[in-house]
Amino acid sequence: MPAEVDVQGIRRRLKLSQNEFASRFGIAPGMLRDWEQGRKRPEGPARALLTVIARDPKAVTRAFGGSRASALKTKSAPDSKKMHA
């Protein structure tokens, strides 16, 4: 995991506003602003999440139950009734 994460760079590459980015990835908007303005640094799990967002933002959106995730679950998830039979 990288020691530093360019939070603003990640958000800008995704062409999202601060509020859009925060909402999509479950980050408090104030925390996002603090990271981008250098008042705080993402640590531990937050830094890990940002690293994954930088590498594969769609995977994070799917994992968090984004609209595309619902379609993928329907196609690929095993039938829960069959699993418990």
Backbone atoms as SQL, in Angstrom:
CREATE TABLE atoms (id INTEGER PRIMARY KEY, chain TEXT, resi INTEGER, resn TEXT, atom TEXT, x REAL, y REAL, z REAL);
INSERT INTO atoms VALUES
  (1, 'A', 1, 'MET', 'N', 0.853, -1.172, 0.000),
  (2, 'A', 1, 'MET', 'CA', 0.000, 0.000, 0.000),
  (3, 'A', 1, 'MET', 'C', 0.900, 1.237, 0.000),
  (4, 'A', 2, 'PRO', 'N', 0.576, 2.210, -0.811),
  (5, 'A', 2, 'PRO', 'CA', 1.434, 3.404, -0.869),
  (6, 'A', 2, 'PRO', 'C', 1.376, 4.205, 0.430),
  (7, 'A', 3, 'ALA', 'N', 2.475, 4.860, 0.744),
  (8, 'A', 3, 'ALA', 'CA', 2.538, 5.686, 1.947),
  (9, 'A', 3, 'ALA', 'C', 1.700, 6.954, 1.794),
  (10, 'A', 4, 'GLU', 'N', 1.613, 7.447, 0.582),
  (11, 'A', 4, 'GLU', 'CA', 0.856, 8.670, 0.286),
  (12, 'A', 4, 'GLU', 'C', -0.182, 8.369, -0.793),
  (13, 'A', 5, 'VAL', 'N', -1.318, 9.033, -0.686),
  (14, 'A', 5, 'VAL', 'CA', -2.389, 8.883, -1.671),
  (15, 'A', 5, 'VAL', 'C', -2.795, 10.278, -2.136),
  (16, 'A', 6, 'ASP', 'N', -2.832, 10.486, -3.443),
  (17, 'A', 6, 'ASP', 'CA', -3.253, 11.772, -4.004),
  (18, 'A', 6, 'ASP', 'C', -4.777, 11.759, -4.137),
  (19, 'A', 7, 'VAL', 'N', -5.441, 12.103, -3.058),
  (20, 'A', 7, 'VAL', 'CA', -6.904, 12.020, -3.014),
  (21, 'A', 7, 'VAL', 'C', -7.533, 12.921, -4.071),
  (22, 'A', 8, 'GLN', 'N', -7.089, 14.151, -4.156),
  (23, 'A', 8, 'GLN', 'CA', -7.648, 15.074, -5.135),
  (24, 'A', 8, 'GLN', 'C', -7.398, 14.577, -6.559),
  (25, 'A', 9, 'GLY', 'N', -6.228, 14.019, -6.806),
  (26, 'A', 9, 'GLY', 'CA', -5.918, 13.484, -8.133),
  (27, 'A', 9, 'GLY', 'C', -6.830, 12.329, -8.504),
  (28, 'A', 10, 'ILE', 'N', -7.098, 11.442, -7.548),
  (29, 'A', 10, 'ILE', 'CA', -8.000, 10.316, -7.796),
  (30, 'A', 10, 'ILE', 'C', -9.387, 10.843, -8.149),
  (31, 'A', 11, 'ARG', 'N', -9.885, 11.771, -7.333),
  (32, 'A', 11, 'ARG', 'CA', -11.230, 12.324, -7.557),
  (33, 'A', 11, 'ARG', 'C', -11.319, 13.028, -8.908),
  (34, 'A', 12, 'ARG', 'N', -10.304, 13.797, -9.240),
  (35, 'A', 12, 'ARG', 'CA', -10.324, 14.535, -10.516),
  (36, 'A', 12, 'ARG', 'C', -10.257, 13.588, -11.720),
  (37, 'A', 13, 'ARG', 'N', -9.470, 12.503, -11.605),
  (38, 'A', 13, 'ARG', 'CA', -9.418, 11.533, -12.710),
  (39, 'A', 13, 'ARG', 'C', -10.788, 10.903, -12.957),
  (40, 'A', 14, 'LEU', 'N', -11.579, 10.776, -11.895),
  (41, 'A', 14, 'LEU', 'CA', -12.921, 10.215, -12.019),
  (42, 'A', 14, 'LEU', 'C', -13.952, 11.260, -12.431),
  (43, 'A', 15, 'LYS', 'N', -13.511, 12.518, -12.500),
  (44, 'A', 15, 'LYS', 'CA', -14.374, 13.635, -12.902),
  (45, 'A', 15, 'LYS', 'C', -15.606, 13.747, -12.004),
  (46, 'A', 16, 'LEU', 'N', -15.358, 13.669, -10.698),
  (47, 'A', 16, 'LEU', 'CA', -16.430, 13.786, -9.718),
  (48, 'A', 16, 'LEU', 'C', -16.199, 15.010, -8.845),
  (49, 'A', 17, 'SER', 'N', -17.299, 15.648, -8.439),
  (50, 'A', 17, 'SER', 'CA', -17.186, 16.723, -7.456),
  (51, 'A', 17, 'SER', 'C', -16.843, 16.096, -6.105),
  (52, 'A', 18, 'GLN', 'N', -16.472, 16.920, -5.163),
  (53, 'A', 18, 'GLN', 'CA', -16.182, 16.398, -3.832),
  (54, 'A', 18, 'GLN', 'C', -17.409, 15.679, -3.254),
  (55, 'A', 19, 'ASN', 'N', -18.575, 16.283, -3.400),
  (56, 'A', 19, 'ASN', 'CA', -19.785, 15.661, -2.850),
  (57, 'A', 19, 'ASN', 'C', -20.120, 14.356, -3.559),
  (58, 'A', 20, 'GLU', 'N', -19.949, 14.303, -4.868),
  (59, 'A', 20, 'GLU', 'CA', -20.224, 13.069, -5.623),
  (60, 'A', 20, 'GLU', 'C', -19.267, 11.957, -5.192),
  (61, 'A', 21, 'PHE', 'N', -17.994, 12.285, -5.102),
  (62, 'A', 21, 'PHE', 'CA', -16.984, 11.304, -4.703),
  (63, 'A', 21, 'PHE', 'C', -17.277, 10.793, -3.292),
  (64, 'A', 22, 'ALA', 'N', -17.535, 11.721, -2.370),
  (65, 'A', 22, 'ALA', 'CA', -17.801, 11.348, -0.983),
  (66, 'A', 22, 'ALA', 'C', -19.024, 10.440, -0.888),
  (67, 'A', 23, 'SER', 'N', -20.071, 10.792, -1.594),
  (68, 'A', 23, 'SER', 'CA', -21.302, 10.002, -1.560),
  (69, 'A', 23, 'SER', 'C', -21.105, 8.621, -2.176),
  (70, 'A', 24, 'ARG', 'N', -20.451, 8.569, -3.322),
  (71, 'A', 24, 'ARG', 'CA', -20.263, 7.295, -4.029),
  (72, 'A', 24, 'ARG', 'C', -19.436, 6.306, -3.212),
  (73, 'A', 25, 'PHE', 'N', -18.441, 6.803, -2.488),
  (74, 'A', 25, 'PHE', 'CA', -17.517, 5.904, -1.814),
  (75, 'A', 25, 'PHE', 'C', -17.640, 5.913, -0.281),
  (76, 'A', 26, 'GLY', 'N', -18.699, 6.539, 0.242),
  (77, 'A', 26, 'GLY', 'CA', -18.966, 6.482, 1.674),
  (78, 'A', 26, 'GLY', 'C', -17.970, 7.233, 2.539),
  (79, 'A', 27, 'ILE', 'N', -17.527, 8.364, 2.046),
  (80, 'A', 27, 'ILE', 'CA', -16.549, 9.183, 2.774),
  (81, 'A', 27, 'ILE', 'C', -17.239, 10.476, 3.196),
  (82, 'A', 28, 'ALA', 'N', -17.027, 10.897, 4.418),
  (83, 'A', 28, 'ALA', 'CA', -17.605, 12.156, 4.888),
  (84, 'A', 28, 'ALA', 'C', -17.025, 13.305, 4.062),
  (85, 'A', 29, 'PRO', 'N', -17.887, 14.185, 3.530),
  (86, 'A', 29, 'PRO', 'CA', -17.383, 15.295, 2.702),
  (87, 'A', 29, 'PRO', 'C', -16.337, 16.151, 3.418),
  (88, 'A', 30, 'GLY', 'N', -16.513, 16.399, 4.705),
  (89, 'A', 30, 'GLY', 'CA', -15.537, 17.197, 5.456),
  (90, 'A', 30, 'GLY', 'C', -14.185, 16.508, 5.536),
  (91, 'A', 31, 'MET', 'N', -14.203, 15.188, 5.704),
  (92, 'A', 31, 'MET', 'CA', -12.952, 14.427, 5.755),
  (93, 'A', 31, 'MET', 'C', -12.248, 14.500, 4.394),
  (94, 'A', 32, 'LEU', 'N', -13.023, 14.360, 3.328),
  (95, 'A', 32, 'LEU', 'CA', -12.456, 14.452, 1.976),
  (96, 'A', 32, 'LEU', 'C', -11.786, 15.810, 1.778),
  (97, 'A', 33, 'ARG', 'N', -12.465, 16.876, 2.178),
  (98, 'A', 33, 'ARG', 'CA', -11.876, 18.222, 2.053),
  (99, 'A', 33, 'ARG', 'C', -10.585, 18.328, 2.867),
  (100, 'A', 34, 'ASP', 'N', -10.598, 17.785, 4.085),
  (101, 'A', 34, 'ASP', 'CA', -9.390, 17.825, 4.917),
  (102, 'A', 34, 'ASP', 'C', -8.228, 17.106, 4.233),
  (103, 'A', 35, 'TRP', 'N', -8.494, 15.960, 3.635),
  (104, 'A', 35, 'TRP', 'CA', -7.439, 15.218, 2.930),
  (105, 'A', 35, 'TRP', 'C', -6.925, 16.019, 1.756),
  (106, 'A', 36, 'GLU', 'N', -7.852, 16.557, 0.957),
  (107, 'A', 36, 'GLU', 'CA', -7.439, 17.285, -0.249),
  (108, 'A', 36, 'GLU', 'C', -6.672, 18.559, 0.086),
  (109, 'A', 37, 'GLN', 'N', -7.013, 19.203, 1.174),
  (110, 'A', 37, 'GLN', 'CA', -6.360, 20.462, 1.544),
  (111, 'A', 37, 'GLN', 'C', -5.147, 20.251, 2.450),
  (112, 'A', 38, 'GLY', 'N', -4.809, 18.988, 2.710),
  (113, 'A', 38, 'GLY', 'CA', -3.606, 18.676, 3.467),
  (114, 'A', 38, 'GLY', 'C', -3.715, 18.860, 4.965),
  (115, 'A', 39, 'ARG', 'N', -4.908, 19.087, 5.485),
  (116, 'A', 39, 'ARG', 'CA', -5.069, 19.238, 6.938),
  (117, 'A', 39, 'ARG', 'C', -4.958, 17.893, 7.646),
  (118, 'A', 40, 'LYS', 'N', -5.355, 16.829, 6.959),
  (119, 'A', 40, 'LYS', 'CA', -5.253, 15.469, 7.494),
  (120, 'A', 40, 'LYS', 'C', -4.790, 14.555, 6.381),
  (121, 'A', 41, 'ARG', 'N', -4.301, 13.366, 6.772),
  (122, 'A', 41, 'ARG', 'CA', -3.886, 12.356, 5.795),
  (123, 'A', 41, 'ARG', 'C', -4.717, 11.102, 6.005),
  (124, 'A', 42, 'PRO', 'N', -5.142, 10.466, 4.913),
  (125, 'A', 42, 'PRO', 'CA', -5.861, 9.201, 5.083),
  (126, 'A', 42, 'PRO', 'C', -4.926, 8.143, 5.662),
  (127, 'A', 43, 'GLU', 'N', -5.411, 7.423, 6.652),
  (128, 'A', 43, 'GLU', 'CA', -4.619, 6.394, 7.316),
  (129, 'A', 43, 'GLU', 'C', -5.340, 5.047, 7.231),
  (130, 'A', 44, 'GLY', 'N', -4.601, 3.984, 7.389),
  (131, 'A', 44, 'GLY', 'CA', -5.137, 2.631, 7.513),
  (132, 'A', 44, 'GLY', 'C', -6.193, 2.264, 6.480),
  (133, 'A', 45, 'PRO', 'N', -7.399, 1.895, 6.947),
  (134, 'A', 45, 'PRO', 'CA', -8.442, 1.454, 6.037),
  (135, 'A', 45, 'PRO', 'C', -8.835, 2.503, 4.994),
  (136, 'A', 46, 'ALA', 'N', -8.815, 3.778, 5.375),
  (137, 'A', 46, 'ALA', 'CA', -9.162, 4.834, 4.423),
  (138, 'A', 46, 'ALA', 'C', -8.139, 4.878, 3.284),
  (139, 'A', 47, 'ARG', 'N', -6.872, 4.752, 3.638),
  (140, 'A', 47, 'ARG', 'CA', -5.823, 4.755, 2.604),
  (141, 'A', 47, 'ARG', 'C', -5.951, 3.527, 1.715),
  (142, 'A', 48, 'ALA', 'N', -6.297, 2.388, 2.307),
  (143, 'A', 48, 'ALA', 'CA', -6.507, 1.166, 1.515),
  (144, 'A', 48, 'ALA', 'C', -7.675, 1.348, 0.555),
  (145, 'A', 49, 'LEU', 'N', -8.784, 1.898, 1.059),
  (146, 'A', 49, 'LEU', 'CA', -9.943, 2.132, 0.203),
  (147, 'A', 49, 'LEU', 'C', -9.584, 3.062, -0.952),
  (148, 'A', 50, 'LEU', 'N', -8.892, 4.135, -0.665),
  (149, 'A', 50, 'LEU', 'CA', -8.507, 5.087, -1.710),
  (150, 'A', 50, 'LEU', 'C', -7.574, 4.451, -2.737),
  (151, 'A', 51, 'THR', 'N', -6.717, 3.564, -2.291),
  (152, 'A', 51, 'THR', 'CA', -5.817, 2.860, -3.205),
  (153, 'A', 51, 'THR', 'C', -6.613, 1.984, -4.163),
  (154, 'A', 52, 'VAL', 'N', -7.619, 1.292, -3.650),
  (155, 'A', 52, 'VAL', 'CA', -8.468, 0.452, -4.514),
  (156, 'A', 52, 'VAL', 'C', -9.293, 1.326, -5.451),
  (157, 'A', 53, 'ILE', 'N', -9.831, 2.431, -4.948),
  (158, 'A', 53, 'ILE', 'CA', -10.587, 3.350, -5.805),
  (159, 'A', 53, 'ILE', 'C', -9.710, 3.830, -6.950),
  (160, 'A', 54, 'ALA', 'N', -8.460, 4.144, -6.658),
  (161, 'A', 54, 'ALA', 'CA', -7.548, 4.624, -7.695),
  (162, 'A', 54, 'ALA', 'C', -7.309, 3.565, -8.766),
  (163, 'A', 55, 'ARG', 'N', -7.245, 2.304, -8.360),
  (164, 'A', 55, 'ARG', 'CA', -6.936, 1.225, -9.298),
  (165, 'A', 55, 'ARG', 'C', -8.156, 0.679, -10.020),
  (166, 'A', 56, 'ASP', 'N', -9.310, 0.598, -9.311),
  (167, 'A', 56, 'ASP', 'CA', -10.504, -0.001, -9.917),
  (168, 'A', 56, 'ASP', 'C', -11.760, 0.563, -9.264),
  (169, 'A', 57, 'PRO', 'N', -12.115, 1.804, -9.598),
  (170, 'A', 57, 'PRO', 'CA', -13.265, 2.435, -8.945),
  (171, 'A', 57, 'PRO', 'C', -14.576, 1.684, -9.176),
  (172, 'A', 58, 'LYS', 'N', -14.714, 1.031, -10.312),
  (173, 'A', 58, 'LYS', 'CA', -15.954, 0.293, -10.587),
  (174, 'A', 58, 'LYS', 'C', -16.106, -0.894, -9.644),
  (175, 'A', 59, 'ALA', 'N', -15.008, -1.514, -9.269),
  (176, 'A', 59, 'ALA', 'CA', -15.069, -2.636, -8.332),
  (177, 'A', 59, 'ALA', 'C', -15.599, -2.167, -6.977),
  (178, 'A', 60, 'VAL', 'N', -15.164, -0.987, -6.552),
  (179, 'A', 60, 'VAL', 'CA', -15.632, -0.459, -5.271),
  (180, 'A', 60, 'VAL', 'C', -17.111, -0.115, -5.364),
  (181, 'A', 61, 'THR', 'N', -17.520, 0.496, -6.462),
  (182, 'A', 61, 'THR', 'CA', -18.932, 0.827, -6.649),
  (183, 'A', 61, 'THR', 'C', -19.783, -0.440, -6.620),
  (184, 'A', 62, 'ARG', 'N', -19.319, -1.486, -7.296),
  (185, 'A', 62, 'ARG', 'CA', -20.066, -2.757, -7.284),
  (186, 'A', 62, 'ARG', 'C', -20.123, -3.334, -5.870),
  (187, 'A', 63, 'ALA', 'N', -19.002, -3.308, -5.179),
  (188, 'A', 63, 'ALA', 'CA', -18.949, -3.863, -3.829),
  (189, 'A', 63, 'ALA', 'C', -19.876, -3.111, -2.880),
  (190, 'A', 64, 'PHE', 'N', -20.052, -1.819, -3.117),
  (191, 'A', 64, 'PHE', 'CA', -20.921, -1.013, -2.269),
  (192, 'A', 64, 'PHE', 'C', -22.373, -1.060, -2.716),
  (193, 'A', 65, 'GLY', 'N', -22.676, -1.882, -3.727),
  (194, 'A', 65, 'GLY', 'CA', -24.067, -2.039, -4.153),
  (195, 'A', 65, 'GLY', 'C', -24.543, -0.999, -5.137),
  (196, 'A', 66, 'GLY', 'N', -23.638, -0.524, -5.999),
  (197, 'A', 66, 'GLY', 'CA', -24.015, 0.440, -7.025),
  (198, 'A', 66, 'GLY', 'C', -25.005, -0.152, -8.004),
  (199, 'A', 67, 'SER', 'N', -25.585, 0.667, -8.864),
  (200, 'A', 67, 'SER', 'CA', -26.631, 0.225, -9.783),
  (201, 'A', 67, 'SER', 'C', -26.172, -0.904, -10.691),
  (202, 'A', 68, 'ARG', 'N', -24.921, -0.883, -11.124),
  (203, 'A', 68, 'ARG', 'CA', -24.424, -1.968, -11.968),
  (204, 'A', 68, 'ARG', 'C', -24.267, -3.250, -11.166),
  (205, 'A', 69, 'ALA', 'N', -24.031, -3.104, -9.874),
  (206, 'A', 69, 'ALA', 'CA', -23.853, -4.286, -9.030),
  (207, 'A', 69, 'ALA', 'C', -25.125, -5.107, -8.972),
  (208, 'A', 70, 'SER', 'N', -26.273, -4.453, -8.947),
  (209, 'A', 70, 'SER', 'CA', -27.535, -5.185, -8.894),
  (210, 'A', 70, 'SER', 'C', -27.690, -6.070, -10.115),
  (211, 'A', 71, 'ALA', 'N', -27.352, -5.553, -11.271),
  (212, 'A', 71, 'ALA', 'CA', -27.457, -6.346, -12.495),
  (213, 'A', 71, 'ALA', 'C', -26.480, -7.510, -12.466),
  (214, 'A', 72, 'LEU', 'N', -25.277, -7.281, -11.958),
  (215, 'A', 72, 'LEU', 'CA', -24.297, -8.357, -11.892),
  (216, 'A', 72, 'LEU', 'C', -24.717, -9.434, -10.900),
  (217, 'A', 73, 'LYS', 'N', -25.276, -9.039, -9.758),
  (218, 'A', 73, 'LYS', 'CA', -25.721, -10.014, -8.766),
  (219, 'A', 73, 'LYS', 'C', -26.791, -10.917, -9.346),
  (220, 'A', 74, 'THR', 'N', -27.719, -10.323, -10.087),
  (221, 'A', 74, 'THR', 'CA', -28.810, -11.096, -10.664),
  (222, 'A', 74, 'THR', 'C', -28.279, -12.155, -11.618),
  (223, 'A', 75, 'LYS', 'N', -27.244, -11.818, -12.383),
  (224, 'A', 75, 'LYS', 'CA', -26.707, -12.742, -13.375),
  (225, 'A', 75, 'LYS', 'C', -25.779, -13.776, -12.771),
  (226, 'A', 76, 'SER', 'N', -24.996, -13.403, -11.754),
  (227, 'A', 76, 'SER', 'CA', -23.928, -14.301, -11.333),
  (228, 'A', 76, 'SER', 'C', -24.092, -14.909, -9.941),
  (229, 'A', 77, 'ALA', 'N', -24.964, -14.365, -9.120),
  (230, 'A', 77, 'ALA', 'CA', -25.085, -14.900, -7.755),
  (231, 'A', 77, 'ALA', 'C', -25.868, -16.204, -7.761),
  (232, 'A', 78, 'PRO', 'N', -25.408, -17.184, -7.000),
  (233, 'A', 78, 'PRO', 'CA', -26.160, -18.431, -6.934),
  (234, 'A', 78, 'PRO', 'C', -27.492, -18.218, -6.247),
  (235, 'A', 79, 'ASP', 'N', -28.451, -19.028, -6.599),
  (236, 'A', 79, 'ASP', 'CA', -29.767, -18.954, -6.024),
  (237, 'A', 79, 'ASP', 'C', -29.692, -19.367, -4.556),
  (238, 'A', 80, 'SER', 'N', -30.056, -18.450, -3.655),
  (239, 'A', 80, 'SER', 'CA', -29.911, -18.731, -2.222),
  (240, 'A', 80, 'SER', 'C', -30.810, -19.888, -1.779),
  (241, 'A', 81, 'LYS', 'N', -31.952, -20.094, -2.438),
  (242, 'A', 81, 'LYS', 'CA', -32.840, -21.198, -2.065),
  (243, 'A', 81, 'LYS', 'C', -32.167, -22.538, -2.350),
  (244, 'A', 82, 'LYS', 'N', -31.442, -22.612, -3.455),
  (245, 'A', 82, 'LYS', 'CA', -30.733, -23.841, -3.801),
  (246, 'A', 82, 'LYS', 'C', -29.612, -24.120, -2.822),
  (247, 'A', 83, 'MET', 'N', -28.966, -23.056, -2.331),
  (248, 'A', 83, 'MET', 'CA', -27.845, -23.217, -1.417),
  (249, 'A', 83, 'MET', 'C', -28.299, -23.789, -0.074),
  (250, 'A', 84, 'HIS', 'N', -29.529, -23.478, 0.335),
  (251, 'A', 84, 'HIS', 'CA', -30.013, -23.910, 1.641),
  (252, 'A', 84, 'HIS', 'C', -30.825, -25.191, 1.566),
  (253, 'A', 85, 'ALA', 'N', -31.038, -25.723, 0.393),
  (254, 'A', 85, 'ALA', 'CA', -31.860, -26.942, 0.233),
  (255, 'A', 85, 'ALA', 'C', -31.096, -28.177, 0.620);
